[in-house]
Amino acid sequence: MSKKLAWGIIGTGAIARTLANGIGKSRTGKLVAVASRAKESADKFGADFSLEPAKCYPNYQDMLKDPAVQAVYVAVPHPSHAEWAIRAAEAGKHVLVEKPMAVNQFLAQAIIEAAVASDVFLMEAFMYRCHPQTAKLVELLKQKMIGDVRVIQAAFSFHAGFDAKSRLYDQALGGGGILDIGCYPASIARLIAGAATGKDFADPTDVKAVGHLEITGVDGYTSAVVKFPGGIIATLNGGVAVNQENVVRIFGTDGWIFIPNPWVANRGAADIGKIIVHKRGEKEPVEIIAETDATSFTLEVDVFGDAVHAGKKQASAPAMSWNDSLGNIRLLDAWRAQIGVEYDIEKPVTFPKTTAANRPLKMSPKNNMKYGSVPNLPKKISRLVLGVDNQGTMPHAAGIFDYWFESGGNAFDTAHIYWGGVSEQMLGHWLKNRGVRNEVVIITKGGHTPNCNPKAIAEQFAISLERMQIDKADLYMMHRDNPDIPAGEFIDVLNEFVKSGRLSAFGGSNWSIDRVQAANEYARQKGLQGFSIVSNNFSLARMVAPVWNGCIAASDPQSRAWLTANQFVLFPWSSQARGFFTDRAHRDQKLNDEEMNRCWYSQDNWQRRDRVMEIAKKKNVLPINIALAYVLNQPFPTFPLIGPRTLEELRTSLPGLDVALTADEVKWLNLEA
């Protein structure tokens, strides 16, 4: 790493020029390259900043290939942030991406995962977070200068004349006030609420909003009311179609704070910070000055450069850490949802046919996925199965599904009942959009109580296929059993699915071993296809009480013995005990939710958890990797279902595939030795 960080800039707009000036006046950086889609624009920018003509690139990718460029500032329109931040990280460049990090939280997650994979520094560009005024504000709040914070008022807005082709109003360019400018009030409110409660930032517990939408479908101006932990309420105002008083006020139990210039956004000269504190009972306010001789943009460059030289991968507060950036864009997503702003690139029918990096979807040749076989299923199936039960929007579904497929995962498990059919619909849109139906194993379920009978199953199976826009499922499971109906009646209807060419294999979820045996004995006597699989709860942690009514576990000694003796395939659900082996679980039960307490907390499970922690430390893996490896290393075939909500959860689950446990270790973990 050279003494001064060598910067390249993608984009040549006004904000790119502002940061170029900031780099030029910084102590840690130097500008060496620029890239634009138009050669004339790159050349003009380069001439204005005295760059070598050879370093003025007419396309972005060529600049990323330049070994002299060490850090990249991504200053393109919002919908292109993810593509070029990811590609910059893949090229080994440290990345500063203009706010907002991405159009939505799932694209932001993809950017962060690219930074993790490439081991580079990544930061979202909120320049005011790098100004000493912001650090001073945090200090005052932590000192309880105005007592306990109760109300925050924050605004950032300007009036740009309406132009449907302007990036500020263009739907295709991620226009609107929330993404362009409302992200500032959102970020400072989260910062203030966090500082007031002793944290780097806080995430809201509730978001309500109203707004005015322009004819292009984006928000011209909008207001949100946000509630934070600790009883803190914030009002956020943003817009591109109206001028407002761009200030911040903070009201507490012992006074209030006024910040007349919270964004310190002067692009040409340094902003002197001023914080005015009104203490309850005092006649005159106190003015606190935060001096600097640099613009916020220069300060931002140096915060970035210092972090890179220190070997960090993400920024320290009050600059934007990864979790801070993700929390902020989750708030922006909620704000947009409240007023009905959804971009075409987020809608199922008009969703891009390429990944977040704007590439066709394909499996990575470097994946660590393992595969196995299931009776009557002609395809190989990944040893882990992705739960399709929590992805309620296309950005969420595509983000998780793309990462899963790229990681070698080809099995997707959903159900007729999940999200009232939305889960199957999202999976169907993704399959059609990505064109990978023949490469994946689709598992769906039906017959959930109280509609668990052959007639209902037949109706639901047809609906499921229609929702997923496919004519055949690979595996089908009855979601529950109905002991009042002979097992053979279910075998008959499932065989009809197979004979009609709409299904390959089937089984039951939450079926007892006795009922599985009865079903397969009926199939044997009638010369029909029987159950290939059973899907009951199975994890290292004993399920103390059913997670849902009608649930059955297969972790008892008798079930395990039968599965081993018959080498019968088990698809375990809640295979990692729903977070029991993460920091979600605490022996102080007051810190946890009702489900965790009811279903997993017991003395024997705490002993298992202690042993997981011990062996995880020895093997240098996460505890959840040991918990998953326990399921994978059983003496009978298992295909654990996992249900990650985020890309981080998915990434950190996959190393469990590589953890080998001996038979003695498996017994020891389960308190059998």
C-alpha positions in Angstrom: 0.0 0.0 0.0 1.5 3.3 -1.0 1.8 6.1 1.6 -1.1 7.9 -0.1 -4.1 5.8 -1.2 -4.5 5.9 -5.0 -8.1 6.7 -5.9 -10.2 6.0 -9.0 -13.7 7.5 -9.4 -16.5 5.8 -11.3 -18.8 8.5 -12.6 -18.2 12.1 -13.5 -21.2 14.0 -12.0 -21.2 16.8 -9.5 -20.7 14.6 -6.5 -17.8 12.9 -8.2 -16.2 16.2 -8.7 -16.8 17.2 -5.1 -15.0 14.1 -3.9 -12.2 14.6 -6.4 -11.6 18.0 -4.8 -11.8 16.4 -1.4 -9.2 13.8 -2.4 -6.9 16.5 -3.7 -6.9 18.3 -0.4 -6.7 15.2 1.8 -3.6 14.0 3.7 -4.2 10.3 2.9 -5.3 10.1 -0.7 -4.4 11.1 -4.3 -6.6 10.9 -7.4 -5.1 8.8 -10.2 -7.9 7.7 -12.4 -11.5 8.3 -13.5 -14.0 6.2 -15.5 -17.1 7.2 -17.5 -19.3 5.6 -20.0 -18.5 8.4 -22.4 -14.9 9.1 -23.4 -15.4 12.8 -23.7 -16.7 13.0 -20.2 -13.8 11.0 -18.8 -11.3 13.2 -20.7 -12.9 16.4 -19.5 -12.9 15.3 -15.9 -9.3 14.1 -16.2 -8.2 17.4 -17.7 -9.9 19.4 -14.9 -8.1 17.3 -12.3 -4.7 16.9 -14.0 -4.9 13.2 -14.6 -2.9 11.4 -17.2 -4.9 10.9 -20.4 -4.3 7.1 -20.2 -6.0 7.1 -16.8 -9.2 8.6 -18.1 -11.1 5.4 -18.9 -14.1 5.2 -21.3 -15.6 2.3 -19.4 -15.7 1.3 -15.7 -14.3 -2.2 -16.0 -11.1 -1.0 -17.6 -10.4 1.2 -14.6 -11.0 -1.6 -12.2 -8.3 -3.6 -14.0 -5.7 -0.8 -13.4 -3.3 -2.1 -10.7 -2.4 1.4 -9.7 -5.9 2.1 -8.4 -6.3 1.0 -4.8 -9.6 2.6 -3.8 -12.7 3.3 -5.8 -15.5 5.8 -5.2 -18.7 4.7 -6.8 -20.7 7.8 -7.9 -23.2 6.5 -10.4 -27.0 6.6 -10.2 -28.5 4.6 -7.3 -29.5 1.5 -9.2 -25.9 1.0 -10.4 -24.3 1.2 -7.0 -24.6 -2.5 -6.3 -23.1 -3.6 -9.6 -20.1 -1.4 -9.5 -19.4 -1.6 -5.8 -19.4 -5.4 -6.1 -17.2 -5.4 -9.2 -14.8 -3.0 -7.5 -14.5 -5.2 -4.5 -14.0 -8.3 -6.7 -11.2 -6.4 -8.4 -9.5 -6.1 -4.9 -10.2 -2.4 -4.6 -11.3 -0.7 -1.3 -14.7 0.8 -1.9 -16.5 4.1 -0.9 -20.0 3.9 -2.3 -22.1 7.0 -2.5 -25.2 7.1 -0.3 -27.5 5.3 -0.3 -25.4 2.2 -0.5 -28.0 0.6 -2.7 -31.6 0.9 -3.7 -32.7 -1.6 -1.0 -31.3 -3.6 1.9 -30.8 -6.8 -0.1 -28.6 -5.2 -2.7 -26.7 -3.6 0.1 -26.2 -7.0 1.7 -24.8 -8.3 -1.7 -22.3 -5.4 -1.7 -21.1 -6.2 1.8 -20.8 -9.9 1.0 -18.6 -9.0 -1.9 -16.4 -7.0 0.4 -16.2 -9.9 2.8 -15.3 -12.3 0.1 -12.6 -10.0 -1.3 -11.3 -8.9 2.1 -11.5 -5.2 1.2 -12.6 -2.1 3.1 -16.1 -0.8 2.4 -17.9 2.3 3.6 -21.0 4.2 2.7 -20.4 7.9 1.9 -22.3 10.0 4.5 -19.8 12.8 4.7 -21.4 14.6 7.7 -20.7 11.5 9.9 -16.9 12.3 9.4 -17.2 15.9 10.6 -16.1 16.8 14.2 -19.6 18.3 14.8 -21.1 14.9 14.6 -18.6 13.4 17.0 -19.2 16.2 19.4 -23.0 15.7 19.2 -22.6 12.0 20.1 -20.4 12.9 23.0 -22.9 15.4 24.4 -25.8 12.9 24.1 -23.8 10.2 25.8 -23.1 12.7 28.6 -26.8 13.3 29.0 -26.3 17.0 28.4 -30.1 17.3 27.9 -31.1 14.4 30.0 -32.9 11.5 28.3 -33.7 12.1 24.6 -37.5 12.0 23.9 -38.0 13.7 20.5 -35.9 14.2 17.4 -36.8 16.5 14.4 -34.6 16.2 11.3 -35.0 17.5 7.8 -33.1 17.7 4.6 -34.9 18.9 1.5 -34.5 21.1 -1.6 -36.6 22.2 -4.5 -35.6 20.9 -7.9 -37.9 21.8 -10.7 -39.8 18.8 -12.0 -38.1 17.0 -15.0 -39.3 13.5 -15.6 -35.9 12.7 -17.2 -33.9 14.0 -14.3 -32.3 11.4 -12.0 -34.2 13.0 -9.1 -37.5 12.2 -10.6 -36.8 9.2 -12.9 -38.1 5.9 -11.6 -35.5 3.9 -13.6 -32.7 5.9 -11.9 -34.0 5.4 -8.3 -35.3 8.9 -8.1 -37.2 10.5 -5.2 -36.6 12.3 -2.0 -36.2 9.3 0.3 -33.2 7.7 -1.4 -31.6 10.9 -2.5 -31.9 13.1 0.6 -34.2 11.5 3.1 -31.4 9.0 3.9 -29.7 11.9 5.9 -32.5 12.5 8.4 -32.9 8.8 8.8 -29.2 8.3 9.5 -28.9 11.1 12.0 -32.0 10.0 13.9 -30.7 6.5 14.2 -27.3 7.9 15.3 -28.9 10.2 17.9 -31.2 7.5 19.2 -28.3 5.1 19.5 -26.0 7.6 21.3 -28.9 8.4 23.7 -29.1 4.8 24.7 -25.4 4.1 24.9 -25.0 2.5 21.4 -23.4 3.5 18.1 -26.9 3.6 16.4 -30.4 2.4 17.0 -32.9 0.8 14.7 -36.6 1.7 14.8 -39.4 -0.4 16.2 -42.1 1.3 14.2 -42.3 3.5 11.0 -45.2 5.5 9.8 -45.1 7.8 6.8 -47.1 9.9 4.3 -45.8 11.5 1.1 -46.6 13.2 -2.2 -45.8 11.1 -5.2 -44.9 12.7 -8.6 -46.4 11.4 -11.9 -43.2 9.3 -12.3 -44.1 7.3 -9.2 -41.3 8.6 -7.0 -41.7 10.8 -3.9 -41.4 14.5 -4.3 -41.6 15.1 -0.5 -42.5 13.0 2.4 -42.5 12.9 6.2 -42.0 9.9 8.5 -42.6 9.3 12.2 -40.3 6.8 13.7 -40.2 5.1 17.1 -37.0 3.9 18.7 -36.2 1.9 21.8 -36.2 3.9 24.9 -39.4 5.8 24.1 -37.7 8.0 21.5 -39.8 9.4 18.6 -38.3 11.1 15.5 -39.9 13.0 12.7 -38.1 12.8 9.5 -38.7 15.2 6.5 -37.1 14.9 3.1 -37.8 15.9 -0.5 -36.6 17.0 -3.8 -39.6 19.2 -4.6 -39.8 21.6 -1.7 -37.4 23.7 0.3 -37.5 23.1 4.1 -35.6 24.2 7.1 -32.7 21.8 7.0 -31.9 21.6 10.7 -32.0 19.1 13.5 -33.6 19.6 16.9 -33.3 17.2 19.8 -35.6 17.5 22.8 -34.8 15.8 26.1 -35.9 15.8 29.7 -33.5 18.5 30.7 -33.3 20.7 27.7 -32.9 20.7 23.9 -30.3 20.9 21.2 -30.4 22.8 18.0 -28.0 22.1 15.1 -28.4 24.8 12.4 -26.2 23.1 9.9 -26.3 19.3 10.6 -25.2 18.2 7.2 -22.1 20.4 6.9 -22.4 19.9 3.1 -20.5 22.9 1.8 -18.6 21.6 -1.3 -16.2 24.5 -1.6 -15.1 25.5 1.9 -14.9 24.0 5.3 -18.1 24.2 7.5 -17.6 25.2 11.1 -19.8 23.1 13.2 -22.1 24.7 15.8 -24.3 23.0 18.4 -26.6 25.1 20.5 -27.6 23.6 23.8 -30.6 25.0 25.7 -30.5 23.7 29.3 -33.7 23.6 31.3 -33.7 26.4 33.8 -30.9 28.4 32.2 -31.6 31.7 30.5 -29.0 31.6 27.8 -28.1 28.7 25.5 -24.5 27.4 25.2 -22.9 27.4 21.8 -20.4 24.6 21.2 -18.1 25.1 18.1 -16.6 22.2 16.2 -13.8 23.6 14.1 -12.1 22.1 11.1 -10.1 23.5 8.2 -11.4 20.8 5.8 -14.7 20.1 4.0 -16.7 17.1 5.1 -15.7 15.4 1.9 -12.0 15.8 2.6 -12.6 14.5 6.1 -14.5 11.6 4.7 -11.5 10.7 2.4 -9.2 10.8 5.4 -11.5 8.7 7.6 -11.5 6.2 4.8 -7.8 6.3 4.2 -6.8 6.1 7.9 -9.1 3.0 8.2 -7.5 1.3 5.2 -4.0 2.0 6.4 -4.9 0.6 9.8 -6.0 -2.7 8.2 -9.7 -2.2 9.0 -12.5 -3.6 6.8 -15.3 -1.3 7.9 -15.5 2.1 9.5 -15.8 3.0 13.2 -18.7 5.1 14.6 -19.8 7.7 13.9 -18.8 6.9 10.3 -20.9 4.2 8.7 -20.2 0.6 9.7 -21.8 -2.2 7.7 -24.6 -2.8 10.2 -25.3 0.9 10.5 -25.6 1.1 6.7 -27.9 -2.0 6.6 -30.1 -0.5 9.4 -30.4 2.8 7.6 -31.5 1.3 4.3 -34.0 -1.0 6.1 -35.5 2.2 7.5 -35.6 3.7 4.0 -37.2 0.5 2.7 -39.9 0.7 5.4 -40.4 4.5 4.6 -40.9 3.8 0.9 -43.2 0.9 1.6 -45.4 3.2 3.8 -46.0 5.7 0.9 -46.0 3.2 -1.9 -42.7 3.8 -3.7 -41.5 0.6 -5.4 -39.1 0.7 -8.3 -39.6 -1.4 -11.4 -36.3 -3.2 -10.7 -38.0 -4.5 -7.5 -41.2 -5.8 -9.0 -41.5 -9.5 -9.8 -42.6 -9.0 -13.5 -40.0 -6.3 -14.3 -37.2 -7.6 -12.1 -33.7 -7.7 -13.8 -32.7 -11.0 -15.3 -29.2 -10.6 -13.9 -27.7 -10.8 -10.4 -26.8 -7.8 -8.2 -23.5 -7.7 -10.1 -25.4 -7.5 -13.4 -24.3 -10.9 -14.5 -26.2 -14.1 -15.6 -26.7 -16.4 -12.7 -24.4 -19.4 -12.4 -22.9 -21.6 -9.8 -19.5 -20.6 -8.5 -16.9 -23.3 -9.3 -15.3 -22.6 -5.9 -18.4 -23.6 -3.8 -18.2 -26.1 -1.0 -21.6 -27.7 -1.4 -22.0 -31.4 -1.0 -24.7 -33.5 -2.8 -26.6 -36.7 -2.1 -29.4 -38.9 -3.5 -33.1 -39.4 -2.6 -35.0 -42.5 -3.7 -37.2 -41.9 -6.7 -35.6 -38.4 -7.3 -33.5 -38.5 -10.5 -31.5 -35.4 -9.7 -28.6 -35.0 -7.3 -29.7 -32.8 -4.4 -27.6 -30.4 -2.3 -27.1 -31.7 1.3 -28.5 -28.4 2.6 -32.0 -27.3 1.6 -33.0 -23.6 1.5 -36.2 -22.7 3.3 -38.4 -20.5 1.1 -40.7 -19.2 3.9 -39.6 -15.7 4.7 -38.9 -13.9 1.5 -41.9 -11.7 1.0 -40.5 -9.4 -1.8 -38.7 -10.0 -5.0 -35.5 -8.2 -3.9 -35.3 -10.4 -0.8 -36.1 -13.6 -2.7 -33.6 -12.9 -5.5 -30.9 -11.8 -3.1 -31.1 -15.0 -1.1 -31.9 -17.4 -3.9 -29.0 -16.0 -6.2 -26.5 -16.3 -3.4 -27.7 -19.8 -2.6 -27.5 -21.0 -6.2 -24.1 -19.4 -6.7 -22.9 -21.3 -3.5 -23.9 -24.6 -5.1 -27.3 -24.9 -3.4 -29.9 -26.4 -5.7 -32.7 -27.4 -3.3 -35.6 -25.1 -2.4 -38.3 -26.0 0.2 -41.5 -24.0 0.3 -45.2 -24.7 1.1 -48.8 -23.9 0.0 -49.4 -22.2 3.4 -46.3 -19.9 3.5 -47.1 -16.2 3.4 -50.5 -17.1 2.0 -48.9 -18.3 -1.2 -46.4 -15.4 -1.6 -43.4 -17.6 -1.0 -44.3 -20.0 -3.8 -45.1 -17.0 -6.1 -41.7 -15.4 -5.4 -39.9 -18.7 -6.1 -41.8 -19.1 -9.3 -41.0 -15.6 -10.5 -37.3 -16.2 -9.7 -37.3 -19.6 -11.5 -38.8 -18.0 -14.6 -36.6 -14.9 -14.4 -33.3 -16.8 -13.9 -34.1 -19.8 -16.3 -32.7 -22.4 -13.9 -35.7 -24.7 -13.4 -34.0 -27.8 -14.8 -30.9 -27.3 -12.5 -32.8 -27.1 -9.2 -34.9 -29.3 -6.9 -38.2 -27.8 -6.0 -39.9 -29.1 -2.9 -43.3 -27.9 -1.8 -45.8 -29.0 0.8 -49.5 -29.1 1.4 -52.1 -30.6 3.6 -51.5 -28.4 6.6 -54.0 -28.8 9.5 -57.0 -28.4 9.3 -57.0 -29.1 5.6 -55.1 -32.4 5.7 -57.0 -34.8 3.5 -56.5 -36.3 0.1 -59.0 -33.9 -1.6 -57.4 -30.8 -0.1 -53.9 -32.0 -1.0 -54.9 -32.5 -4.7 -56.4 -29.0 -4.8 -53.4 -27.4 -3.1 -50.8 -29.2 -5.2 -52.4 -27.8 -8.4 -52.4 -24.3 -6.9 -48.8 -24.6 -5.8 -47.7 -25.6 -9.3 -49.6 -22.7 -10.8 -48.1 -20.2 -8.3 -44.6 -21.4 -9.1 -45.3 -21.3 -12.9 -44.0 -24.9 -13.3 -45.7 -28.1 -14.4 -43.9 -30.5 -12.1 -42.4 -30.5 -8.6 -39.4 -32.7 -7.7 -40.5 -33.5 -4.1 -43.8 -33.1 -2.3 -44.4 -33.5 1.4 -47.6 -33.5 3.4 -47.1 -30.7 5.8 -49.0 -32.5 8.6 -50.5 -35.9 9.2 -54.2 -36.7 9.8 -54.3 -39.9 11.9 -58.1 -40.1 11.3 -57.4 -40.9 7.7 -55.8 -44.2 6.7 -52.3 -43.7 5.4 -53.1 -45.6 2.3 -55.5 -42.9 1.1 -52.6 -40.4 1.1 -50.4 -42.9 -0.8 -53.1 -43.2 -3.4 -53.4 -39.5 -4.2 -49.7 -39.0 -4.1 -49.2 -41.7 -6.6 -51.7 -40.0 -8.9 -49.4 -37.0 -8.9 -46.5 -39.2 -9.9 -48.4 -41.1 -12.6 -49.6 -37.8 -14.2 -45.9 -36.7 -14.5 -46.3 -33.8 -12.0 -44.1 -35.3 -9.3 -41.0 -37.5 -8.8 -40.9 -38.3 -5.1 -42.8 -37.6 -1.9 -42.9 -37.9 1.8 -44.4 -36.4 5.0 -43.5 -33.6 7.3 -44.3 -34.2 11.0 -45.3 -37.8 10.5 -44.6 -40.3 13.1 -42.3 -43.3 12.3 -45.3 -45.6 12.8 -47.4 -43.8 10.3 -44.5 -43.7 7.7 -44.2 -47.5 8.1 -47.9 -47.9 7.7 -47.9 -45.8 4.5 -45.0 -47.7 3.0 -46.4 -51.1 3.9 -49.6 -50.1 2.1 -47.6 -49.0 -0.9 -45.6 -52.3 -0.9 -48.8 -54.4 -0.8 -50.4 -52.3 -3.6 -47.3 -52.1 -5.8 -47.2 -48.3 -5.5 -44.5 -45.8 -4.8 -44.0 -45.1 -1.1 -42.5 -42.4 1.0 -38.9 -41.5 0.0 -38.4 -39.1 2.9 -39.7 -37.8 6.2 -39.2 -34.2 7.4 -39.4 -33.9 11.2 -37.6 -31.7 13.6 -34.1 -32.8 14.2 -31.3 -30.8 15.8 -28.6 -31.1 18.5 -30.9 -29.2 20.8 -33.9 -31.2 22.0 -37.2 -29.6 21.1 -38.6 -29.2 24.6 -42.1 -28.2 23.3 -43.4 -28.1 19.8 -42.6 -24.9 17.9 -46.0 -25.1 16.2 -49.0 -27.3 17.0 -48.7 -30.8 15.4 -44.9 -30.8 15.2 -42.9 -34.0 15.7 -39.2 -34.5 16.4 -37.1 -37.4 15.2 -34.2 -36.8 17.7 -35.4 -39.4 20.2 -33.3 -42.7 20.4 -36.0 -44.8 18.9 -36.5 -42.6 15.8 -32.7 -42.4 15.2 -32.4 -46.1 15.5 -35.1 -46.7 12.9 -33.7 -44.1 10.5 -30.2 -45.7 10.9 -31.4 -49.3 10.4 -33.5 -48.4 7.3 -31.1 -45.7 6.0 -34.2 -43.7 5.6 -33.8 -40.1 4.4 -34.6 -37.3 6.9 -35.1 -33.7 5.9 -34.7 -32.0 9.4 -36.4 -28.7 9.9 -35.1 -26.2 12.5 -31.8 -28.0 12.1 -29.9 -25.3 13.9 -32.6 -25.0 16.7 -33.8 -21.6 15.5 -30.9 -19.6 16.8 -30.3 -21.5 20.1 -26.6 -21.9 19.2 -26.1 -18.2 18.4 -25.9 -15.2 20.7 -29.7 -15.0 20.6 -29.8 -17.6 23.5 -29.0 -16.5 27.1 -29.3 -18.3 30.3 -31.1 -15.2 31.6 -34.4 -16.1 29.9 -35.7 -12.5 30.3 -33.5 -11.5 27.4 -35.2 -13.8 25.0 -38.4 -14.3 23.2 -41.2 -16.6 24.2 -40.6 -19.2 21.6 -36.9 -19.6 22.5 -37.8 -20.0 26.2 -40.6 -22.4 25.6 -39.1 -24.6 22.9 -35.4 -24.9 23.6 -34.5 -23.8 27.1 -33.7 -26.8 29.3 -30.8 -27.9 31.5 -29.7 -30.6 29.1 -29.8 -28.2 26.1 -27.6 -25.8 28.0 -25.1 -28.6 28.5 -25.2 -29.4 24.8 -24.7 -25.7 24.0 -21.7 -25.6 26.3 -20.1 -28.5 24.5 -20.8 -26.9 21.1 -19.0 -23.8 22.3 -16.0 -25.9 23.4 -15.6 -27.9 20.3 -16.3 -24.9 18.0 -13.3 -23.2 19.7 -11.1 -26.2 19.1 -12.1 -26.5 15.4 -12.0 -22.7 14.9 -15.5 -22.5 13.5 -18.8 -20.9 14.6 -21.0 -22.7 17.1 -23.8 -22.9 14.5 -21.4 -24.8 12.2 -20.9 -27.4 14.8 -24.7 -27.6 15.4 -25.3 -28.1 11.7 -22.4 -30.6 11.3 -24.0 -32.7 14.1 -27.1 -33.1 11.9 -25.0 -33.7 8.7 -22.8 -36.3 10.4 -25.6 -38.7 11.5 -25.3 -42.4 10.6 -28.4 -42.0 8.3 -28.9 -39.7 5.3 -29.9 -36.1 6.3 -30.6 -33.0 4.2 -31.0 -30.2 6.8 -33.4 -27.4 6.0 -31.9 -23.9 6.8 -33.8 -20.7 6.9 -31.5 -17.7 6.6 -33.1 -14.3 6.6 -29.9 -12.4 5.4 -26.9 -13.2 3.2 -24.7 -13.0 6.3 -26.8 -15.8 8.0 -26.5 -17.8 4.8 -22.8 -17.3 4.4 -22.0 -18.2 8.0 -24.1 -21.4 7.8 -22.2 -22.9 4.8 -18.9 -23.8 6.6 -20.9 -26.4 8.5 -20.6 -28.5 5.4 -16.9 -28.8 5.9 -16.9 -29.8 9.6 -16.2 -33.5 10.1 -17.3 -35.0 13.4 -16.4 -38.5 14.5 -19.0 -40.8 15.9 -17.6 -40.3 19.3 -17.8 -36.5 18.9 -21.4 -36.8 17.8 -22.3 -38.9 20.9 -20.4 -36.5 23.2 -22.2 -33.4 21.8 -25.6 -35.2 22.5 -24.6 -36.0 26.1 -24.3 -39.7 25.3 -20.7 -39.8 26.3 
